[in-house]
Amino acid sequence: MSRIQNYYLAGFIFSSAMLNMFLEHESVGIKVLCLILLLGNFAFAALFHNLKSKVAGYKNKPLE
């Protein structure tokens, strides 16, 4: 995993703890659904950031 993905993972862990605190009295199904949506959001953000970095790297290469 790259460094930025580690930051996204740490953000997910912190956000899931906060979300669990706010949804303390909800059912387990609601908590699991929210955690899946949160994990998906962080995963897509990490993938988008990797893709954006790769595209920027290709743009900066000189043409031969």
CHARMM-style PDB file with segment names, atoms N, HN, CA, C and O in Angstrom:
ATOM      1  N   MET     1       0.844  -1.181   0.000  1.00  0.00      PROA
ATOM      2  CA  MET     1       0.000   0.000   0.000  1.00  0.00      PROA
ATOM      3  C   MET     1       0.883   1.236   0.000  1.00  0.00      PROA
ATOM      4  O   MET     1       1.940   1.274   0.630  1.00  0.00      PROA
ATOM      5  N   SER     2       0.424   2.230  -0.714  1.00  0.00      PROA
ATOM      6  HN  SER     2      -0.435   2.199  -1.226  1.00  0.00      PROA
ATOM      7  CA  SER     2       1.192   3.468  -0.762  1.00  0.00      PROA
ATOM      8  C   SER     2       0.894   4.323   0.469  1.00  0.00      PROA
ATOM      9  O   SER     2       0.014   4.011   1.270  1.00  0.00      PROA
ATOM     10  N   ARG     3       1.636   5.382   0.588  1.00  0.00      PROA
ATOM     11  HN  ARG     3       2.351   5.636  -0.063  1.00  0.00      PROA
ATOM     12  CA  ARG     3       1.505   6.241   1.774  1.00  0.00      PROA
ATOM     13  C   ARG     3       0.125   6.893   1.850  1.00  0.00      PROA
ATOM     14  O   ARG     3      -0.461   6.992   2.928  1.00  0.00      PROA
ATOM     15  N   ILE     4      -0.392   7.339   0.695  1.00  0.00      PROA
ATOM     16  HN  ILE     4       0.084   7.259  -0.180  1.00  0.00      PROA
ATOM     17  CA  ILE     4      -1.702   8.007   0.711  1.00  0.00      PROA
ATOM     18  C   ILE     4      -2.805   7.015   1.078  1.00  0.00      PROA
ATOM     19  O   ILE     4      -3.780   7.390   1.729  1.00  0.00      PROA
ATOM     20  N   GLN     5      -2.658   5.744   0.665  1.00  0.00      PROA
ATOM     21  HN  GLN     5      -1.866   5.439   0.136  1.00  0.00      PROA
ATOM     22  CA  GLN     5      -3.654   4.746   1.037  1.00  0.00      PROA
ATOM     23  C   GLN     5      -3.631   4.486   2.540  1.00  0.00      PROA
ATOM     24  O   GLN     5      -4.671   4.206   3.136  1.00  0.00      PROA
ATOM     25  N   ASN     6      -2.468   4.575   3.148  1.00  0.00      PROA
ATOM     26  HN  ASN     6      -1.623   4.802   2.663  1.00  0.00      PROA
ATOM     27  CA  ASN     6      -2.392   4.437   4.608  1.00  0.00      PROA
ATOM     28  C   ASN     6      -3.131   5.575   5.300  1.00  0.00      PROA
ATOM     29  O   ASN     6      -3.780   5.363   6.324  1.00  0.00      PROA
ATOM     30  N   TYR     7      -3.036   6.783   4.744  1.00  0.00      PROA
ATOM     31  HN  TYR     7      -2.509   6.955   3.912  1.00  0.00      PROA
ATOM     32  CA  TYR     7      -3.780   7.912   5.309  1.00  0.00      PROA
ATOM     33  C   TYR     7      -5.286   7.700   5.164  1.00  0.00      PROA
ATOM     34  O   TYR     7      -6.045   7.992   6.088  1.00  0.00      PROA
ATOM     35  N   TYR     8      -5.724   7.192   4.006  1.00  0.00      PROA
ATOM     36  HN  TYR     8      -5.107   6.955   3.255  1.00  0.00      PROA
ATOM     37  CA  TYR     8      -7.146   6.910   3.820  1.00  0.00      PROA
ATOM     38  C   TYR     8      -7.608   5.817   4.781  1.00  0.00      PROA
ATOM     39  O   TYR     8      -8.716   5.893   5.312  1.00  0.00      PROA
ATOM     40  N   LEU     9      -6.773   4.801   5.010  1.00  0.00      PROA
ATOM     41  HN  LEU     9      -5.873   4.739   4.579  1.00  0.00      PROA
ATOM     42  CA  LEU     9      -7.127   3.737   5.949  1.00  0.00      PROA
ATOM     43  C   LEU     9      -7.248   4.282   7.369  1.00  0.00      PROA
ATOM     44  O   LEU     9      -8.176   3.925   8.095  1.00  0.00      PROA
ATOM     45  N   ALA    10      -6.320   5.138   7.763  1.00  0.00      PROA
ATOM     46  HN  ALA    10      -5.566   5.427   7.174  1.00  0.00      PROA
ATOM     47  CA  ALA    10      -6.395   5.754   9.094  1.00  0.00      PROA
ATOM     48  C   ALA    10      -7.641   6.634   9.207  1.00  0.00      PROA
ATOM     49  O   ALA    10      -8.294   6.650  10.251  1.00  0.00      PROA
ATOM     50  N   GLY    11      -7.970   7.358   8.149  1.00  0.00      PROA
ATOM     51  HN  GLY    11      -7.439   7.345   7.301  1.00  0.00      PROA
ATOM     52  CA  GLY    11      -9.185   8.175   8.140  1.00  0.00      PROA
ATOM     53  C   GLY    11     -10.433   7.323   8.265  1.00  0.00      PROA
ATOM     54  O   GLY    11     -11.378   7.697   8.960  1.00  0.00      PROA
ATOM     55  N   PHE    12     -10.440   6.161   7.585  1.00  0.00      PROA
ATOM     56  HN  PHE    12      -9.673   5.858   7.020  1.00  0.00      PROA
ATOM     57  CA  PHE    12     -11.583   5.262   7.693  1.00  0.00      PROA
ATOM     58  C   PHE    12     -11.733   4.737   9.114  1.00  0.00      PROA
ATOM     59  O   PHE    12     -12.841   4.693   9.649  1.00  0.00      PROA
ATOM     60  N   ILE    13     -10.628   4.341   9.725  1.00  0.00      PROA
ATOM     61  HN  ILE    13      -9.728   4.377   9.291  1.00  0.00      PROA
ATOM     62  CA  ILE    13     -10.691   3.810  11.093  1.00  0.00      PROA
ATOM     63  C   ILE    13     -11.225   4.863  12.057  1.00  0.00      PROA
ATOM     64  O   ILE    13     -12.074   4.564  12.897  1.00  0.00      PROA
ATOM     65  N   PHE    14     -10.731   6.096  11.940  1.00  0.00      PROA
ATOM     66  HN  PHE    14     -10.042   6.339  11.258  1.00  0.00      PROA
ATOM     67  CA  PHE    14     -11.204   7.171  12.813  1.00  0.00      PROA
ATOM     68  C   PHE    14     -12.675   7.489  12.541  1.00  0.00      PROA
ATOM     69  O   PHE    14     -13.465   7.640  13.473  1.00  0.00      PROA
ATOM     70  N   SER    15     -13.038   7.590  11.259  1.00  0.00      PROA
ATOM     71  HN  SER    15     -12.396   7.468  10.501  1.00  0.00      PROA
ATOM     72  CA  SER    15     -14.424   7.922  10.912  1.00  0.00      PROA
ATOM     73  C   SER    15     -15.386   6.823  11.336  1.00  0.00      PROA
ATOM     74  O   SER    15     -16.497   7.114  11.778  1.00  0.00      PROA
ATOM     75  N   SER    16     -14.974   5.558  11.207  1.00  0.00      PROA
ATOM     76  HN  SER    16     -14.071   5.322  10.847  1.00  0.00      PROA
ATOM     77  CA  SER    16     -15.866   4.478  11.615  1.00  0.00      PROA
ATOM     78  C   SER    16     -16.075   4.474  13.128  1.00  0.00      PROA
ATOM     79  O   SER    16     -17.162   4.146  13.603  1.00  0.00      PROA
ATOM     80  N   ALA    17     -15.042   4.834  13.883  1.00  0.00      PROA
ATOM     81  HN  ALA    17     -14.158   5.100  13.497  1.00  0.00      PROA
ATOM     82  CA  ALA    17     -15.214   4.927  15.337  1.00  0.00      PROA
ATOM     83  C   ALA    17     -16.183   6.052  15.696  1.00  0.00      PROA
ATOM     84  O   ALA    17     -17.034   5.889  16.569  1.00  0.00      PROA
ATOM     85  N   MET    18     -16.050   7.184  15.023  1.00  0.00      PROA
ATOM     86  HN  MET    18     -15.358   7.316  14.313  1.00  0.00      PROA
ATOM     87  CA  MET    18     -16.971   8.299  15.278  1.00  0.00      PROA
ATOM     88  C   MET    18     -18.391   7.936  14.858  1.00  0.00      PROA
ATOM     89  O   MET    18     -19.347   8.248  15.568  1.00  0.00      PROA
ATOM     90  N   LEU    19     -18.535   7.277  13.708  1.00  0.00      PROA
ATOM     91  HN  LEU    19     -17.759   7.023  13.131  1.00  0.00      PROA
ATOM     92  CA  LEU    19     -19.851   6.865  13.229  1.00  0.00      PROA
ATOM     93  C   LEU    19     -20.485   5.870  14.194  1.00  0.00      PROA
ATOM     94  O   LEU    19     -21.682   5.947  14.471  1.00  0.00      PROA
ATOM     95  N   ASN    20     -19.694   4.948  14.699  1.00  0.00      PROA
ATOM     96  HN  ASN    20     -18.721   4.886  14.474  1.00  0.00      PROA
ATOM     97  CA  ASN    20     -20.200   3.971  15.658  1.00  0.00      PROA
ATOM     98  C   ASN    20     -20.674   4.664  16.935  1.00  0.00      PROA
ATOM     99  O   ASN    20     -21.659   4.244  17.542  1.00  0.00      PROA
ATOM    100  N   MET    21     -19.980   5.713  17.337  1.00  0.00      PROA
ATOM    101  HN  MET    21     -19.180   6.054  16.843  1.00  0.00      PROA
ATOM    102  CA  MET    21     -20.379   6.456  18.528  1.00  0.00      PROA
ATOM    103  C   MET    21     -21.723   7.158  18.298  1.00  0.00      PROA
ATOM    104  O   MET    21     -22.580   7.162  19.182  1.00  0.00      PROA
ATOM    105  N   PHE    22     -21.907   7.752  17.111  1.00  0.00      PROA
ATOM    106  HN  PHE    22     -21.211   7.749  16.393  1.00  0.00      PROA
ATOM    107  CA  PHE    22     -23.155   8.462  16.828  1.00  0.00      PROA
ATOM    108  C   PHE    22     -24.331   7.507  16.651  1.00  0.00      PROA
ATOM    109  O   PHE    22     -25.466   7.847  16.984  1.00  0.00      PROA
ATOM    110  N   LEU    23     -24.059   6.312  16.127  1.00  0.00      PROA
ATOM    111  HN  LEU    23     -23.136   6.035  15.857  1.00  0.00      PROA
ATOM    112  CA  LEU    23     -25.125   5.335  15.886  1.00  0.00      PROA
ATOM    113  C   LEU    23     -25.193   4.282  16.987  1.00  0.00      PROA
ATOM    114  O   LEU    23     -25.505   3.122  16.720  1.00  0.00      PROA
ATOM    115  N   GLU    24     -24.909   4.674  18.190  1.00  0.00      PROA
ATOM    116  HN  GLU    24     -24.655   5.617  18.406  1.00  0.00      PROA
ATOM    117  CA  GLU    24     -24.789   3.726  19.299  1.00  0.00      PROA
ATOM    118  C   GLU    24     -26.066   2.933  19.545  1.00  0.00      PROA
ATOM    119  O   GLU    24     -25.996   1.742  19.848  1.00  0.00      PROA
ATOM    120  N   HSD    25     -27.215   3.556  19.423  1.00  0.00      PROA
ATOM    121  HN  HSD    25     -27.272   4.524  19.177  1.00  0.00      PROA
ATOM    122  CA  HSD    25     -28.470   2.897  19.770  1.00  0.00      PROA
ATOM    123  C   HSD    25     -29.221   2.377  18.552  1.00  0.00      PROA
ATOM    124  O   HSD    25     -30.377   1.973  18.676  1.00  0.00      PROA
ATOM    125  N   GLU    26     -28.598   2.377  17.384  1.00  0.00      PROA
ATOM    126  HN  GLU    26     -27.659   2.705  17.283  1.00  0.00      PROA
ATOM    127  CA  GLU    26     -29.247   1.854  16.180  1.00  0.00      PROA
ATOM    128  C   GLU    26     -29.028   0.346  16.086  1.00  0.00      PROA
ATOM    129  O   GLU    26     -28.228  -0.232  16.821  1.00  0.00      PROA
ATOM    130  N   SER    27     -29.757  -0.270  15.163  1.00  0.00      PROA
ATOM    131  HN  SER    27     -30.407   0.200  14.566  1.00  0.00      PROA
ATOM    132  CA  SER    27     -29.607  -1.717  14.989  1.00  0.00      PROA
ATOM    133  C   SER    27     -28.285  -2.040  14.297  1.00  0.00      PROA
ATOM    134  O   SER    27     -27.638  -1.163  13.724  1.00  0.00      PROA
ATOM    135  N   VAL    28     -27.902  -3.302  14.359  1.00  0.00      PROA
ATOM    136  HN  VAL    28     -28.428  -4.014  14.825  1.00  0.00      PROA
ATOM    137  CA  VAL    28     -26.628  -3.742  13.787  1.00  0.00      PROA
ATOM    138  C   VAL    28     -26.641  -3.580  12.269  1.00  0.00      PROA
ATOM    139  O   VAL    28     -25.621  -3.234  11.674  1.00  0.00      PROA
ATOM    140  N   GLY    29     -27.782  -3.826  11.644  1.00  0.00      PROA
ATOM    141  HN  GLY    29     -28.612  -4.107  12.127  1.00  0.00      PROA
ATOM    142  CA  GLY    29     -27.882  -3.704  10.190  1.00  0.00      PROA
ATOM    143  C   GLY    29     -27.584  -2.296   9.706  1.00  0.00      PROA
ATOM    144  O   GLY    29     -26.910  -2.119   8.691  1.00  0.00      PROA
ATOM    145  N   ILE    30     -28.076  -1.300  10.414  1.00  0.00      PROA
ATOM    146  HN  ILE    30     -28.623  -1.444  11.239  1.00  0.00      PROA
ATOM    147  CA  ILE    30     -27.818   0.096  10.050  1.00  0.00      PROA
ATOM    148  C   ILE    30     -26.337   0.410  10.201  1.00  0.00      PROA
ATOM    149  O   ILE    30     -25.755   1.077   9.346  1.00  0.00      PROA
ATOM    150  N   LYS    31     -25.722  -0.064  11.281  1.00  0.00      PROA
ATOM    151  HN  LYS    31     -26.195  -0.606  11.976  1.00  0.00      PROA
ATOM    152  CA  LYS    31     -24.285   0.175  11.494  1.00  0.00      PROA
ATOM    153  C   LYS    31     -23.449  -0.460  10.388  1.00  0.00      PROA
ATOM    154  O   LYS    31     -22.521   0.162   9.870  1.00  0.00      PROA
ATOM    155  N   VAL    32     -23.781  -1.702  10.026  1.00  0.00      PROA
ATOM    156  HN  VAL    32     -24.535  -2.207  10.446  1.00  0.00      PROA
ATOM    157  CA  VAL    32     -23.030  -2.400   8.977  1.00  0.00      PROA
ATOM    158  C   VAL    32     -23.202  -1.694   7.643  1.00  0.00      PROA
ATOM    159  O   VAL    32     -22.233  -1.532   6.903  1.00  0.00      PROA
ATOM    160  N   LEU    33     -24.411  -1.275   7.326  1.00  0.00      PROA
ATOM    161  HN  LEU    33     -25.199  -1.406   7.928  1.00  0.00      PROA
ATOM    162  CA  LEU    33     -24.657  -0.558   6.075  1.00  0.00      PROA
ATOM    163  C   LEU    33     -23.855   0.734   6.019  1.00  0.00      PROA
ATOM    164  O   LEU    33     -23.236   1.031   4.998  1.00  0.00      PROA
ATOM    165  N   CYS    34     -23.856   1.494   7.086  1.00  0.00      PROA
ATOM    166  HN  CYS    34     -24.359   1.253   7.916  1.00  0.00      PROA
ATOM    167  CA  CYS    34     -23.101   2.749   7.119  1.00  0.00      PROA
ATOM    168  C   CYS    34     -21.603   2.501   7.007  1.00  0.00      PROA
ATOM    169  O   CYS    34     -20.902   3.255   6.332  1.00  0.00      PROA
ATOM    170  N   LEU    35     -21.104   1.457   7.657  1.00  0.00      PROA
ATOM    171  HN  LEU    35     -21.674   0.844   8.205  1.00  0.00      PROA
ATOM    172  CA  LEU    35     -19.677   1.145   7.566  1.00  0.00      PROA
ATOM    173  C   LEU    35     -19.289   0.688   6.164  1.00  0.00      PROA
ATOM    174  O   LEU    35     -18.204   1.023   5.688  1.00  0.00      PROA
ATOM    175  N   ILE    36     -20.156  -0.074   5.497  1.00  0.00      PROA
ATOM    176  HN  ILE    36     -21.037  -0.346   5.884  1.00  0.00      PROA
ATOM    177  CA  ILE    36     -19.877  -0.491   4.120  1.00  0.00      PROA
ATOM    178  C   ILE    36     -19.849   0.715   3.196  1.00  0.00      PROA
ATOM    179  O   ILE    36     -18.967   0.823   2.343  1.00  0.00      PROA
ATOM    180  N   LEU    37     -20.802   1.618   3.355  1.00  0.00      PROA
ATOM    181  HN  LEU    37     -21.518   1.530   4.048  1.00  0.00      PROA
ATOM    182  CA  LEU    37     -20.813   2.831   2.536  1.00  0.00      PROA
ATOM    183  C   LEU    37     -19.590   3.697   2.804  1.00  0.00      PROA
ATOM    184  O   LEU    37     -19.011   4.259   1.874  1.00  0.00      PROA
ATOM    185  N   LEU    38     -19.197   3.805   4.056  1.00  0.00      PROA
ATOM    186  HN  LEU    38     -19.667   3.348   4.811  1.00  0.00      PROA
ATOM    187  CA  LEU    38     -18.015   4.593   4.410  1.00  0.00      PROA
ATOM    188  C   LEU    38     -16.750   3.961   3.840  1.00  0.00      PROA
ATOM    189  O   LEU    38     -15.893   4.666   3.307  1.00  0.00      PROA
ATOM    190  N   LEU    39     -16.624   2.642   3.947  1.00  0.00      PROA
ATOM    191  HN  LEU    39     -17.320   2.069   4.380  1.00  0.00      PROA
ATOM    192  CA  LEU    39     -15.459   1.946   3.397  1.00  0.00      PROA
ATOM    193  C   LEU    39     -15.398   2.104   1.884  1.00  0.00      PROA
ATOM    194  O   LEU    39     -14.325   2.333   1.326  1.00  0.00      PROA
ATOM    195  N   GLY    40     -16.538   1.985   1.221  1.00  0.00      PROA
ATOM    196  HN  GLY    40     -17.410   1.799   1.674  1.00  0.00      PROA
ATOM    197  CA  GLY    40     -16.578   2.177  -0.228  1.00  0.00      PROA
ATOM    198  C   GLY    40     -16.165   3.575  -0.623  1.00  0.00      PROA
ATOM    199  O   GLY    40     -15.453   3.762  -1.610  1.00  0.00      PROA
ATOM    200  N   ASN    41     -16.603   4.549   0.134  1.00  0.00      PROA
ATOM    201  HN  ASN    41     -17.182   4.396   0.935  1.00  0.00      PROA
ATOM    202  CA  ASN    41     -16.244   5.940  -0.148  1.00  0.00      PROA
ATOM    203  C   ASN    41     -14.738   6.153  -0.030  1.00  0.00      PROA
ATOM    204  O   ASN    41     -14.131   6.776  -0.901  1.00  0.00      PROA
ATOM    205  N   PHE    42     -14.133   5.644   1.037  1.00  0.00      PROA
ATOM    206  HN  PHE    42     -14.626   5.138   1.745  1.00  0.00      PROA
ATOM    207  CA  PHE    42     -12.687   5.794   1.212  1.00  0.00      PROA
ATOM    208  C   PHE    42     -11.913   4.990   0.163  1.00  0.00      PROA
ATOM    209  O   PHE    42     -10.868   5.439  -0.305  1.00  0.00      PROA
ATOM    210  N   ALA    43     -12.410   3.814  -0.208  1.00  0.00      PROA
ATOM    211  HN  ALA    43     -13.260   3.449   0.173  1.00  0.00      PROA
ATOM    212  CA  ALA    43     -11.725   3.009  -1.225  1.00  0.00      PROA
ATOM    213  C   ALA    43     -11.736   3.722  -2.566  1.00  0.00      PROA
ATOM    214  O   ALA    43     -10.705   3.783  -3.234  1.00  0.00      PROA
ATOM    215  N   PHE    44     -12.875   4.264  -2.975  1.00  0.00      PROA
ATOM    216  HN  PHE    44     -13.714   4.215  -2.431  1.00  0.00      PROA
ATOM    217  CA  PHE    44     -12.937   4.986  -4.240  1.00  0.00      PROA
ATOM    218  C   PHE    44     -12.104   6.259  -4.201  1.00  0.00      PROA
ATOM    219  O   PHE    44     -11.511   6.640  -5.211  1.00  0.00      PROA
ATOM    220  N   ALA    45     -12.051   6.919  -3.056  1.00  0.00      PROA
ATOM    221  HN  ALA    45     -12.532   6.610  -2.236  1.00  0.00      PROA
ATOM    222  CA  ALA    45     -11.208   8.115  -2.941  1.00  0.00      PROA
ATOM    223  C   ALA    45      -9.735   7.754  -3.098  1.00  0.00      PROA
ATOM    224  O   ALA    45      -8.989   8.474  -3.761  1.00  0.00      PROA
ATOM    225  N   ALA    46      -9.312   6.647  -2.496  1.00  0.00      PROA
ATOM    226  HN  ALA    46      -9.918   6.061  -1.957  1.00  0.00      PROA
ATOM    227  CA  ALA    46      -7.915   6.213  -2.621  1.00  0.00      PROA
ATOM    228  C   ALA    46      -7.597   5.816  -4.055  1.00  0.00      PROA
ATOM    229  O   ALA    46      -6.536   6.165  -4.573  1.00  0.00      PROA
ATOM    230  N   LEU    47      -8.506   5.088  -4.704  1.00  0.00      PROA
ATOM    231  HN  LEU    47      -9.368   4.804  -4.284  1.00  0.00      PROA
ATOM    232  CA  LEU    47      -8.285   4.700  -6.096  1.00  0.00      PROA
ATOM    233  C   LEU    47      -8.253   5.912  -7.013  1.00  0.00      PROA
ATOM    234  O   LEU    47      -7.424   5.979  -7.920  1.00  0.00      PROA
ATOM    235  N   PHE    48      -9.140   6.865  -6.788  1.00  0.00      PROA
ATOM    236  HN  PHE    48      -9.814   6.811  -6.051  1.00  0.00      PROA
ATOM    237  CA  PHE    48      -9.156   8.079  -7.599  1.00  0.00      PROA
ATOM    238  C   PHE    48      -7.857   8.856  -7.428  1.00  0.00      PROA
ATOM    239  O   PHE    48      -7.313   9.382  -8.399  1.00  0.00      PROA
ATOM    240  N   HSD    49      -7.361   8.929  -6.202  1.00  0.00      PROA
ATOM    241  HN  HSD    49      -7.803   8.502  -5.413  1.00  0.00      PROA
ATOM    242  CA  HSD    49      -6.117   9.654  -5.956  1.00  0.00      PROA
ATOM    243  C   HSD    49      -4.944   8.969  -6.662  1.00  0.00      PROA
ATOM    244  O   HSD    49      -4.084   9.644  -7.228  1.00  0.00      PROA
ATOM    245  N   ASN    50      -4.905   7.628  -6.633  1.00  0.00      PROA
ATOM    246  HN  ASN    50      -5.604   7.079  -6.173  1.00  0.00      PROA
ATOM    247  CA  ASN    50      -3.850   6.904  -7.340  1.00  0.00      PROA
ATOM    248  C   ASN    50      -3.927   7.146  -8.838  1.00  0.00      PROA
ATOM    249  O   ASN    50      -2.904   7.380  -9.482  1.00  0.00      PROA
ATOM    250  N   LEU    51      -5.130   7.093  -9.397  1.00  0.00      PROA
ATOM    251  HN  LEU    51      -5.960   6.903  -8.874  1.00  0.00      PROA
ATOM    252  CA  LEU    51      -5.300   7.326 -10.828  1.00  0.00      PROA
ATOM    253  C   LEU    51      -4.898   8.744 -11.202  1.00  0.00      PROA
ATOM    254  O   LEU    51      -4.242   8.958 -12.221  1.00  0.00      PROA
ATOM    255  N   LYS    52      -5.284   9.700 -10.392  1.00  0.00      PROA
ATOM    256  HN  LYS    52      -5.817   9.526  -9.564  1.00  0.00      PROA
ATOM    257  CA  LYS    52      -4.934  11.099 -10.648  1.00  0.00      PROA
ATOM    258  C   LYS    52      -3.418  11.290 -10.620  1.00  0.00      PROA
ATOM    259  O   LYS    52      -2.875  12.037 -11.433  1.00  0.00      PROA
ATOM    260  N   SER    53      -2.734  10.624  -9.693  1.00  0.00      PROA
ATOM    261  HN  SER    53      -3.176  10.018  -9.031  1.00  0.00      PROA
ATOM    262  CA  SER    53      -1.275  10.725  -9.607  1.00  0.00      PROA
ATOM    263  C   SER    53      -0.608  10.096 -10.825  1.00  0.00      PROA
ATOM    264  O   SER    53       0.370  10.635 -11.344  1.00  0.00      PROA
ATOM    265  N   LYS    54      -1.131   8.956 -11.286  1.00  0.00      PROA
ATOM    266  HN  LYS    54      -1.925   8.518 -10.865  1.00  0.00      PROA
ATOM    267  CA  LYS    54      -0.558   8.299 -12.463  1.00  0.00      PROA
ATOM    268  C   LYS    54      -0.750   9.144 -13.710  1.00  0.00      PROA
ATOM    269  O   LYS    54       0.167   9.264 -14.522  1.00  0.00      PROA
ATOM    270  N   VAL    55      -1.930   9.730 -13.875  1.00  0.00      PROA
ATOM    271  HN  VAL    55      -2.675   9.631 -13.215  1.00  0.00      PROA
ATOM    272  CA  VAL    55      -2.194  10.573 -15.039  1.00  0.00      PROA
ATOM    273  C   VAL    55      -1.291  11.795 -15.010  1.00  0.00      PROA
ATOM    274  O   VAL    55      -0.770  12.202 -16.049  1.00  0.00      PROA
ATOM    275  N   ALA    56      -1.099  12.380 -13.850  1.00  0.00      PROA
ATOM    276  HN  ALA    56      -1.522  12.050 -13.006  1.00  0.00      PROA
ATOM    277  CA  ALA    56      -0.202  13.536 -13.733  1.00  0.00      PROA
ATOM    278  C   ALA    56       1.228  13.127 -14.057  1.00  0.00      PROA
ATOM    279  O   ALA    56       1.976  13.917 -14.633  1.00  0.00      PROA
ATOM    280  N   GLY    57       1.621  11.912 -13.699  1.00  0.00      PROA
ATOM    281  HN  GLY    57       1.013  11.270 -13.231  1.00  0.00      PROA
ATOM    282  CA  GLY    57       2.961  11.425 -14.016  1.00  0.00      PROA
ATOM    283  C   GLY    57       3.156  11.231 -15.507  1.00  0.00      PROA
ATOM    284  O   GLY    57       4.235  11.505 -16.033  1.00  0.00      PROA
ATOM    285  N   TYR    58       2.115  10.756 -16.202  1.00  0.00      PROA
ATOM    286  HN  TYR    58       1.238  10.533 -15.775  1.00  0.00      PROA
ATOM    287  CA  TYR    58       2.209  10.578 -17.649  1.00  0.00      PROA
ATOM    288  C   TYR    58       2.225  11.913 -18.374  1.00  0.00      PROA
ATOM    289  O   TYR    58       2.874  12.048 -19.411  1.00  0.00      PROA
ATOM    290  N   LYS    59       1.521  12.893 -17.841  1.00  0.00      PROA
ATOM    291  HN  LYS    59       0.994  12.783 -16.998  1.00  0.00      PROA
ATOM    292  CA  LYS    59       1.490  14.211 -18.479  1.00  0.00      PROA
ATOM    293  C   LYS    59       2.848  14.897 -18.404  1.00  0.00      PROA
ATOM    294  O   LYS    59       3.205  15.653 -19.307  1.00  0.00      PROA
ATOM    295  N   ASN    60       3.604  14.648 -17.352  1.00  0.00      PROA
ATOM    296  HN  ASN    60       3.314  14.034 -16.618  1.00  0.00      PROA
ATOM    297  CA  ASN    60       4.884  15.321 -17.165  1.00  0.00      PROA
ATOM    298  C   ASN    60       6.028  14.670 -17.929  1.00  0.00      PROA
ATOM    299  O   ASN    60       7.110  15.251 -18.015  1.00  0.00      PROA
ATOM    300  N   LYS    61       5.819  13.467 -18.493  1.00  0.00      PROA
ATOM    301  HN  LYS    61       4.941  12.995 -18.423  1.00  0.00      PROA
ATOM    302  CA  LYS    61       6.877  12.808 -19.251  1.00  0.00      PROA
ATOM    303  C   LYS    61       7.020  13.483 -20.617  1.00  0.00      PROA
ATOM    304  O   LYS    61       6.016  13.775 -21.267  1.00  0.00      PROA
ATOM    305  N   PRO    62       8.246  13.731 -21.054  1.00  0.00      PROA
ATOM    306  CA  PRO    62       8.432  14.333 -22.381  1.00  0.00      PROA
ATOM    307  C   PRO    62       8.160  13.312 -23.484  1.00  0.00      PROA
ATOM    308  O   PRO    62       8.418  12.119 -23.322  1.00  0.00      PROA
ATOM    309  N   LEU    63       7.645  13.793 -24.587  1.00  0.00      PROA
ATOM    310  HN  LEU    63       7.435  14.762 -24.719  1.00  0.00      PROA
ATOM    311  CA  LEU    63       7.378  12.929 -25.731  1.00  0.00      PROA
ATOM    312  C   LEU    63       8.674  12.633 -26.461  1.00  0.00      PROA
ATOM    313  O   LEU    63       9.525  13.512 -26.600  1.00  0.00      PROA
ATOM    314  N   GLU    64       8.830  11.399 -26.930  1.00  0.00      PROA
ATOM    315  HN  GLU    64       8.139  10.685 -26.817  1.00  0.00      PROA
ATOM    316  CA  GLU    64      10.054  11.029 -27.652  1.00  0.00      PROA
ATOM    317  C   GLU    64       9.803  10.967 -29.126  1.00  0.00      PROA
ATOM    318  OT1 GLU    64      10.716  10.672 -29.896  1.00  0.00      PROA
TER     319      GLU     64
END
